[in-house]
């Protein structure tokens, strides 16, 4: 099979796949009360829809990538997106919570196929000097989901009930499958090495995966509990907390181009700055929760700055790590990118768990302290990665 044409012109359709997948991941988040009431389960149990999806994604991403490594990317993504559209239609009709939960698990497996495949296809289509930019475009689909897709789901849910939110995502996934089939050239699968998990033992791969995992864990120590954190520092609640949460979308818009440009100029050495930003942000959160600026009007902008810095650091890290992984394993892109996606989702779950344990042990300031400690680990690993890269460069 001939190589697909190089360039960024077809990459936006891959961002559309990322948009559809990320929208369906969180589209129900604002409708948990309605789901719980309609299916007669506690809200805490309804919230496990997100946990089920994240665990299914994190645990299946690597084996699914190895299993499907040789399948052409367009064919694989069209099939997975079509399956996700059907699964979301099933959720529209689901009469019981256990069935809804099972369908969410299957959606997590489908998403674990789509997201790494879209990134691998983007890396193949882009020339090497524009690879980080292409990967950032695909990640931008997730950004658009937070800014547009998920709010649209809440609107659909308010008009048609929670079933309408899943109906919207079924349409988005189906439309994305059609767009990829019509617009994307066939991107070949990978050779024999592409399906081997031994690629994860190549020099430099595991440190990069660990860097992404630790960065997300550090950030999510506080992101998972942003409502209580904001309320404790500033007294804001309800829709006002929602305004603070929109800073994640703003941060992604800032972080992706920052990370792309830094990587294009400095390579992976630039990754050292991202854990440092997260460390400073988590330390500021801990200080605010311990009483710094209590009752002062500066508390709100200070906490907004902490949220913005932490999320910007995470989103800036993403294109750097992905581009470096592709450079380390050009013949097994989908496996290393799937491992990275798994690390991101498991990092979110680990960060939320660490934050919860820290709150139970030390109160609300514990979440910021836990985040700062994890950020220190990420920072140490980033310096190790930069040092190893410098050694390899000087040796060559």
N, C-alpha and C positions, 0 to 999 in steps of 0.2 A: 504494500500500500504506500502511495506517495505521501510525502510530508505535507501537512496542512499549511496554507499560506500564513506567513508571519505578520504580526501587527496587532494593534490594540482595538481595531475596528469592530471585531466580533466579541470582545470581552464583555461589553455591557449586557449581552444576553445571559452571560453567566452570572452577572450581578443580579439579574432578574430572578434566577434560580435561587440565589442566596436570599433575596428579598422574600420570596414565597416561603422558603423553608423557615426562615427566622420568624416571619409573621405567624405561621401556624404554630411555632414553638411556644409563643407567649400570648396568642390572641385572646385566650380565655381569662387572662390574669385579672382583669377588672370585673369579671363576672362570676367569681367564685361563690359569692353569696347566693346568686341565682341558681347556680349548678347544685350547690349543697341543698338548697331548699327544695328544688324540683326533684332531685334524686334521693332526698331524705337521708343525707349523711352530714356529719359535722363539717364545718368549714375547714378545720385542720385536716380532715381526711381528703376533702376536695383538693386541698393544696398539694397533695401527693401526686397529682397529675403532672406537675413539673418535675418532681423527683424521679418519677417513673421514666419520663422522657429522657432526662439527663443521664440517668444510670444506663438506660438502654443504649443511648448514643455512645457514652464513654466506654462501655464494655464491649460493644460490637464493632466499633470503628476500625480497629486494627485487623481483626479476623475477616471482616467483610472486605476491607481493602485488599488483603492478601488473596482472598477467594476470587475477587472480581478484577484483579490487576490486569489481566490480558484482554478484558472486554473493551471494545472501543468506547471512548468516553461519551460520545453523543448518544449512542444506543443505550448505555447504562443509565445516564441521567434521565433520558426520556422515560425509560421503564420505571425508575424509582420515583420520579415526579408523578407519573400516572398512578402508581400504586398509592402514593401519599394522597392524591386527590380522592381516590376511592376510599381510603381509610377515613379521611375527613367527612366524606359523605356518610360513611358508617357511623361516625360520631354524631352527625346531625340526627340520625334515627335511633341512637343508642337508648334503650329504655331503662338500663340499670347502670349503676356506677362501676361494678366490676367489669362490665363489657367496655365501658368508656375507658377505664384504666388499661385494659388489655390492648385496645386500639392505640392508645398513647404510646405504649411500649413498642408496638410495631412501627409507629411513626418515628420513634427514636432510631430504630434500625434503618429505616429508609433514609432518614436525614443523615445518618452516618455514612451512607453511600454517596449522597448528593454533594455534601459540602466539600469533602476532600477531592472528589472528582472534578468539581467546578474549579477549585484552585489549581489542580494538576493540569487541567485543560488550559487555563489562563497562562500558566507558566510555560506550556508548550507553544502556545500561539504567540507569545511575546518574545521579541529579541532579548538576549541576555541583559543588555543594559537597561531595558525597560521592565524587567521581570518584577521588581518590587512594586512598581506602579500598577502593573496588571493585577497583582495579588491584592493590592490596596483597593482596586476597583471592585473586586469580588467581595471583599470584606465590607465595602461601602453598601452592598445590598443589605447587610445586617443593620447598618446604621439607618438606612432608609426605612427598614421595618420598625425600628424603635420610634422614629420620628413621624412616620405616616401609616404603616401597615397596622400596627397594634392599636393606635387610636381609631382607625377605621373599623377594626374589629369590635371595639367598644361601642361605636355608633351602630354597627349592624346588630350587636347584641341588645342595645336599647330599643331598637325598632322591631326586631324579630325574635327576641329572646336569645339565650345563649346558643341555641341551635344555629341562629343566623351567623354568628361569628365563625363557626366551623364551616358553614356553607360558603362564606366568603373565602376562606383559605382553600377550600376545595376548588373554587373557580380560579384562584391565583395559581395553584399548583398545576391545574390543567392547562391554563394559558401559558405558563412558563414551559411546560413540556412541549407544547405546540411551537412556541417561539424557538426553542433550541432545535427542534427537528427541522424547522424551515430556514433558520439563519446560520446555525453553527456548522462549519465543515466537520467532517468526520475526523476526530482526533484518535489516532491508534492507541490501543492499550500498550502495556509495557511488556518487555521480554521476560525471560525466565527469572532474572534477578528481581523483577518488579513485584513478584508475588512472594518473595522470601522474607521472612521476619528477621533473617540474619543481618539485614541492612541496618537494623536498629543498633547493632553492635559496632558499626563503623565509627572511627574516631570522630568526635565532635557532635554526633547525633544526639546521644543521651543528654549531654549538657544543655543543648538547645531546647530539648523537650522539657527538661527540668526548669529552665529559665522561664518558659511560658507558664508552666504549672505553678511555680512559686509566685510569680507575679500576679496571676489571677487569684490564687489563694489569699495573698496579702490584701488585695483590693476588696475581695468579697467578704472579708471579716467584718467590714463596716457596711458595704453595699447591701448585704442581705438583711441588715437591720436598720436601714436608713430612716424609716419612720420613727422608731423610738429614739434614735440618735438626734434627729432634727428636733423632735419634740422636747427632748431633755435640754438641749442647748439653747433653743430660741423660743420654745413654746408653740411653734408652728404645728398645724395639724391639717388633716383632710387634703383639700385641693392645694393648699400651700406646700405640703410635702411633695405633691405631684410636680409643682413648679421646680422644686429643688431636684427632683428626679430627672427632669428634662436636661439637666446639666450633663447627664451621661450622653445624650444625643449630641449636645454641643461639643463635649469632649471628644467624641468619636470624629466629628468633623474637623477638629483641630489635630487630633493625634495621628490620623492616617497620613495626611500630607507631611506632617512633621517627621514621622518615622520614615516615610519613603525618601524624603530629601536627605535626611541624615545618613541613611543607609547608602544612598547613591554617592554621597560625598566621603563618608568615613568607613563604610563597610560595617561589619558586626561590632567593631569597637564602639560605635555610637550607642549600642545597647546598654552601656554602663549608666547612662543618664536616666533611663526609665525606672529602674528599681529605686534610684535615689529620689526621684520625684514621688514615687509611691511611699517611700520611707518617711519623707518630710510630711506628706499629706496625712499618713496614719498617725504620726507623732502629734501633729496639730489637732487631729480629731481626739486623741487621748487627752491632750491638754485641755481642750474645750470641755470634754465630758468630766474632767476633774475639777472644773470650775473656772478656768481661765476665761476672762471677759464676761463672767456671769452677770447678767443684768445690763450689759453694755450693748449699745447699738452695733458695735463692730462684730459681735458674736455671729450674726447672720452672714455678713460677707466673708468672715473668716472661715466659717464652715462651708460656704459655697466654694471658696477657693480650695479647700481641702478636697471636696468632692471632685472639682474640676481637675485638679492636679493628679489625683489618683487615677481617674478614668482616662485622662489624656495619656498618662504613662503606659497604661495597659494597651490602649488602642495603637499608640505609636510603636509598641513592641511587636505587634502582630505581623505587619509586613516584613519587619526585620528578621524575625525568627523564620517565617515561611520562606523568604528568599534565601536565607542561609541554608535551610534544610534542603531546598531544591538544588543548591550548589553542591552540597555534600553528597547527595544521592540522586543525580540526574537520571539514573536508570531505574529508580524505584520511588518516583515522586509521590505516587498516591499513598504508599504505605507510610512514608514519613509524615506526609501532611495529615493522614488519618490519625497517626499517633499524636500529632500536635493538637488536632481537634479534640481527641479523647482527653488529652491532658488539660485542655482549656475547660471542658465540661466537668471533669473530675476536680479540677482546681476550684471551680466555682462551688462545687458541693463541699470540698474540704475546707474552703475558706468560711463558708456558712457554718459548718460544724465546729470549726475552731473558734469562730466568733461566739457561737452559742455557749460552748464550754467555758470560754473566758468570761462571758457575762455571768454565767452561773457561779463562777468562782470568785470574781472580783467586782461584779456589778457592771454597769454600762461602760465605764472607762476601759474595761478589760478587752473589749472588741478592738479598740484602737491600739492597745499594747500588743495584742496578738498579731494584728496586721503589721505593726512596725517590726516585730521580731521576724516574721516571715519575709518581710521586705529586706531585712538585713541579710537573710540567707540568699535571697535572689540577687542582691547587690554583690555579695561575695562570689557567687557563681558567675555573674556577668564579668567581673574582673578576671576570673579564671579563664573564661572563654576568650576575652580580649588578649590576655597574656599568651594563651596557646596559639591564637591566630598570629600574633606578632612573632612568636618563635618560629612558626611554620613559614611565615613570609620571609623572615630574615634568613632562614635556613635554605630556602629555595633560591 
